[in-house]
């Protein structure tokens, strides 16, 4: 049994039996707090034409993973995690800003089953409203007491820069066939993992955790983020469309340099490599035929098992880091089970 499946325990049941909470909030309770707070992000600010797209983006839902992680980390050391709701809202607003601009750069039509901002309004609106979301994120992140402002804002600013670096690497990879596994892992660390790590460390910093525990939670977030993104890669090929919520194979049709494609190219026989590069270089193709053909190659090369092993490896490393955090194990349980669900998700 996979490590992250065994850790799930009661988390995989519909009626989990939580441990003695000792003032701990469940992820579901925290999610409700975040969703309520997000409704008031823009307040009564005008003009409507600038802020309506912001409200629209934040109303589309989502897992709210980053603010929940931040509050779970805080709650491991202190009670009343709603104390940091402004910073939780800030990091979720920032995350949605990155999605808005990603959609614009990708010319994507849909996000979470709804029209993207540049489709519903126009590109200029997407740029300006996105910039406003970025500023709102910084506005909310800095609204902590003066003693914490320096470390919180230094971490958040550096994280935002790292994410931009990861986004640029992802763009650069689009025109390359020689991307290495190491390069890909570094790209997803920057583009995905560091924001999860920032959320966890920020929660710990605001709770006055020791510097060592803050750093351990940052490293834990990095490893969980890598496992999370690799699971996303896996689901894009092998997920159930009815559960996944969208057609599978998007990464294949766009020739996205994922862990799976990179390793398939590296491990393929000469004949397999020729077929795979043929599909990559094809300018015109039937979508379903390409997805089916590349998936068959992945199956033959053993890519699914390889990816699952890598996910488990990162999850185990994350567990070892969490184990070192210097608080009672029962106070880590909510975070442990929540991240197990993240990594083992089907959508």
CORWO-V331933 format. One record per helix or strand. SS is the DSSP state (alpha for helix, beta for strand). FROM is the first residue (numbers start at 1). LEN is the number of residues. If there is no record, write none. Layout:
SS:FROM:LEN ; SS:FROM:LEN
//
This chain:
alpha:3:10 ; alpha:27:12 ; alpha:48:12 ; alpha:65:13 ; alpha:81:26 ; beta:110:2 ; beta:114:2 ; alpha:117:4 ; alpha:123:19 ; alpha:146:28 ; alpha:181:26 ; alpha:211:28 ; alpha:241:4 ; alpha:250:4 ; alpha:259:9 ; alpha:270:12 ; alpha:287:15 ; alpha:303:22 ; alpha:329:3 ; alpha:333:11
//
